[in-house]
Amino acid sequence: MKNIFFLFLGLFICLTTQAQFNERPVLNLQNEDKALLNWGYFLGFNSLDFKFDYIDVPEDGDNLVSTSTGFNVGLISELRLNQFFDLRFEPGLFYTQRTIGFRGFTTENEALRDVKSTYISFPILLKASTKRIGNWKPFVIGGVSYSLNLGSNEDSLDDNSTGTFRMTKNNYNWEVGFGIDFYTEYFKFSPSIRGVFAMNNELIPDNDPDSPWTGNLSGLRTRGIFVNFTFE
């Protein structure tokens, strides 16, 4: 994901620089940003990780997390506040898979826990844009979101002793990112990159308070990167 970040940053700089030297471009969709309400959808991918909080510093080191690339899809509704600010609601669905490697075990069945998560997310975001430069307009975006983890196992009576890793179903996050609005002849295309960070503790401890999996954990929070491609 680091390579994707730097590739996107390089694209951002190149496109912005090109737009600045194009003094008289043919302006596309000149009335696109004047409407009070705009609608669209987004597609993208994600890479999510875990941040662990420990009661005591673990002697064997932190637990390990192996991540895989997931996908995002959703809708966009945008309320124009003024020339530079918009309020956005982006309900969506995203899927991800993470594998936690717990220290201190001798077999994979005990040490590894696959965490497959499907989230329904409801972000409310403030988008701050620069003045339009030809057919480009950089922006930053940030806000908060509520996400419902459909694969949380929160209500399961089983725990890690039987191979079930449990997390909270209801979660709250803050999000921050940046991107570019690209005005084509027929629609507005906006690639963006965003960091997502859980605010609440998502860990459901095992039934045994001395569990070798969760006994030394005081908290667990999701953190990750979203790359979205928006069409309006």
C-alpha positions as CSV (number, residue, x, y, z in Angstrom):
1,M,0.0,0.0,0.0
2,K,3.0,2.3,0.5
3,N,3.8,2.0,-3.2
4,I,0.2,2.8,-4.1
5,F,0.3,5.9,-1.8
6,F,3.5,7.3,-3.5
7,L,2.1,6.5,-7.0
8,F,-1.1,8.4,-6.2
9,L,0.9,11.3,-4.8
10,G,3.1,11.4,-7.9
11,L,0.0,11.4,-10.1
12,F,-1.5,14.2,-7.9
13,I,1.6,16.4,-8.4
14,C,1.9,15.7,-12.2
15,L,-1.8,16.4,-12.9
16,T,-1.9,19.6,-10.8
17,T,1.3,20.9,-12.4
18,Q,0.0,20.2,-15.9
19,A,-3.2,22.0,-15.1
20,Q,-1.3,25.1,-14.0
21,F,0.6,25.4,-17.3
22,N,-2.6,24.9,-19.3
23,E,-3.8,28.5,-19.3
24,R,-6.8,28.3,-21.5
25,P,-8.3,24.8,-21.3
26,V,-11.7,23.9,-22.7
27,L,-13.8,23.8,-19.5
28,N,-15.9,20.7,-19.0
29,L,-19.1,20.5,-16.9
30,Q,-19.0,24.2,-15.9
31,N,-22.2,23.9,-13.9
32,E,-21.4,20.6,-12.1
33,D,-20.4,22.2,-8.8
34,K,-23.2,24.8,-8.8
35,A,-26.0,22.4,-8.0
36,L,-27.2,22.3,-4.3
37,L,-27.2,18.5,-4.4
38,N,-25.0,16.1,-6.3
39,W,-25.1,12.3,-6.5
40,G,-22.7,9.5,-7.5
41,Y,-21.1,6.3,-6.5
42,F,-17.6,5.0,-5.7
43,L,-15.6,1.8,-6.2
44,G,-12.2,1.1,-4.6
45,F,-10.0,-1.1,-2.5
46,N,-8.6,-1.2,1.0
47,S,-5.9,-2.6,3.2
48,L,-6.8,-2.8,6.9
49,D,-4.6,-3.6,9.9
50,F,-5.0,-3.8,13.7
51,K,-3.5,-1.7,16.5
52,F,-3.1,-3.7,19.7
53,D,-3.1,-2.2,23.2
54,Y,-1.5,-4.4,25.9
55,I,-1.9,-4.6,29.6
56,D,1.7,-5.6,30.1
57,V,4.5,-5.3,27.5
58,P,4.6,-8.7,25.8
59,E,7.9,-10.5,26.2
60,D,7.7,-12.2,22.8
61,G,6.9,-9.0,20.9
62,D,3.7,-7.7,19.3
63,N,1.1,-10.0,17.7
64,L,1.5,-10.1,14.0
65,V,-1.1,-9.1,11.4
66,S,-1.1,-10.3,7.8
67,T,-3.4,-8.1,5.6
68,S,-4.9,-8.6,2.2
69,T,-6.5,-6.2,-0.3
70,G,-10.3,-5.8,0.1
71,F,-12.8,-3.9,-1.9
72,N,-15.2,-0.9,-1.3
73,V,-18.4,0.0,-3.1
74,G,-21.0,2.7,-2.2
75,L,-23.1,5.7,-3.0
76,I,-22.5,9.5,-2.6
77,S,-24.8,12.3,-1.8
78,E,-23.2,15.8,-1.6
79,L,-24.6,19.0,-0.2
80,R,-23.0,22.2,-1.5
81,L,-22.2,24.7,1.3
82,N,-20.3,27.2,-0.7
83,Q,-17.6,27.5,-3.4
84,F,-15.0,25.6,-1.4
85,F,-16.9,23.4,1.1
86,D,-19.3,20.4,0.6
87,L,-20.9,18.1,3.1
88,R,-20.9,14.4,2.0
89,F,-22.7,11.3,3.1
90,E,-21.1,8.1,1.7
91,P,-23.0,4.9,2.7
92,G,-21.1,1.9,1.5
93,L,-20.0,-1.6,2.0
94,F,-16.5,-2.9,2.3
95,Y,-14.9,-6.3,2.8
96,T,-11.5,-7.2,4.2
97,Q,-9.6,-10.1,5.6
98,R,-6.8,-10.1,8.2
99,T,-4.9,-12.9,9.8
100,I,-3.6,-12.4,13.4
101,G,-0.6,-14.4,14.5
102,F,-0.6,-14.7,18.3
103,R,2.8,-15.2,20.0
104,G,3.6,-18.0,22.4
105,F,1.9,-20.9,20.5
106,T,3.6,-23.9,18.9
107,T,0.9,-24.8,16.3
108,E,-0.8,-22.8,13.5
109,N,-4.2,-23.9,14.6
110,E,-3.7,-22.2,18.0
111,A,-1.6,-19.2,16.8
112,L,-3.5,-18.0,13.7
113,R,-6.9,-16.5,13.6
114,D,-8.5,-15.5,10.3
115,V,-10.6,-12.4,10.7
116,K,-13.0,-11.9,7.8
117,S,-15.0,-8.7,8.0
118,T,-17.9,-7.2,6.0
119,Y,-18.7,-3.7,7.1
120,I,-21.7,-1.4,6.2
121,S,-20.3,2.1,6.7
122,F,-22.1,5.5,7.1
123,P,-19.5,8.3,6.9
124,I,-20.4,12.0,7.2
125,L,-17.5,14.0,5.8
126,L,-16.6,17.6,5.1
127,K,-14.9,18.2,1.7
128,A,-12.7,21.3,1.3
129,S,-11.6,22.1,-2.2
130,T,-9.3,24.6,-3.8
131,K,-10.4,26.9,-6.6
132,R,-10.9,25.0,-9.8
133,I,-7.8,24.9,-12.0
134,G,-8.9,24.2,-15.6
135,N,-10.5,20.8,-15.4
136,W,-8.8,19.8,-12.1
137,K,-9.6,20.6,-8.5
138,P,-7.6,19.2,-5.6
139,F,-9.4,18.6,-2.3
140,V,-9.0,17.3,1.3
141,I,-11.7,15.4,3.1
142,G,-12.3,14.3,6.6
143,G,-15.0,13.4,9.1
144,V,-16.5,10.6,11.2
145,S,-18.2,7.3,10.4
146,Y,-20.3,4.6,11.9
147,S,-19.6,1.0,10.7
148,L,-21.6,-2.2,11.3
149,N,-19.4,-5.3,11.3
150,L,-21.5,-8.1,9.9
151,G,-18.9,-10.7,10.7
152,S,-18.0,-9.6,14.2
153,N,-19.1,-12.8,16.1
154,E,-20.0,-10.5,19.0
155,D,-23.0,-12.6,20.0
156,S,-21.2,-16.0,19.7
157,L,-20.7,-18.0,22.8
158,D,-17.6,-19.5,21.3
159,D,-14.2,-17.8,21.7
160,N,-10.6,-18.3,20.7
161,S,-10.4,-21.6,22.7
162,T,-12.6,-23.0,19.9
163,G,-11.1,-20.9,17.1
164,T,-13.6,-18.0,17.1
165,F,-12.2,-14.5,17.3
166,R,-14.8,-12.0,18.5
167,M,-15.1,-8.2,17.8
168,T,-17.7,-5.5,18.4
169,K,-20.5,-5.2,16.0
170,N,-20.9,-1.4,16.3
171,N,-17.9,0.8,15.6
172,Y,-17.0,4.5,15.2
173,N,-14.1,5.9,13.1
174,W,-12.5,9.1,12.0
175,E,-11.4,9.5,8.5
176,V,-9.0,11.9,6.6
177,G,-7.7,12.0,3.1
178,F,-7.1,13.9,-0.1
179,G,-7.9,13.6,-3.8
180,I,-8.5,15.3,-7.2
181,D,-11.7,16.1,-9.0
182,F,-11.2,15.5,-12.7
183,Y,-13.9,17.1,-15.0
184,T,-14.3,15.0,-18.1
185,E,-16.7,15.8,-20.9
186,Y,-19.5,13.7,-19.5
187,F,-18.9,13.2,-15.7
188,K,-16.7,14.1,-12.8
189,F,-14.1,11.4,-11.9
190,S,-12.4,11.7,-8.5
191,P,-9.6,9.4,-7.3
192,S,-8.8,9.7,-3.6
193,I,-6.8,8.1,-0.8
194,R,-8.1,8.1,2.8
195,G,-6.9,6.9,6.2
196,V,-9.5,5.2,8.4
197,F,-9.0,4.9,12.2
198,A,-11.3,3.2,14.7
199,M,-12.1,5.3,17.8
200,N,-13.6,2.6,20.0
201,N,-12.1,-0.6,21.4
202,E,-13.3,-3.5,19.0
203,L,-12.1,-6.4,21.1
204,I,-14.5,-8.9,22.7
205,P,-12.3,-10.7,25.3
206,D,-12.4,-14.5,25.7
207,N,-14.6,-16.0,28.4
208,D,-11.5,-16.9,30.4
209,P,-9.9,-13.7,31.8
210,D,-6.5,-15.5,31.7
211,S,-6.9,-16.5,28.0
212,P,-3.5,-16.8,26.2
213,W,-5.1,-15.0,23.3
214,T,-6.8,-12.0,24.8
215,G,-5.8,-12.0,28.5
216,N,-3.0,-9.5,28.0
217,L,-4.9,-7.3,25.5
218,S,-6.6,-4.2,26.8
219,G,-7.8,-3.1,23.3
220,L,-7.8,-3.6,19.6
221,R,-8.6,-1.0,16.9
222,T,-8.8,-1.1,13.1
223,R,-6.7,1.2,11.0
224,G,-6.3,1.2,7.3
225,I,-6.0,2.9,3.9
226,F,-8.9,3.3,1.4
227,V,-8.3,4.1,-2.3
228,N,-11.6,5.1,-3.9
229,F,-12.6,6.1,-7.4
230,T,-15.7,8.3,-7.5
231,F,-18.0,9.0,-10.4
232,E,-20.5,11.9,-10.3
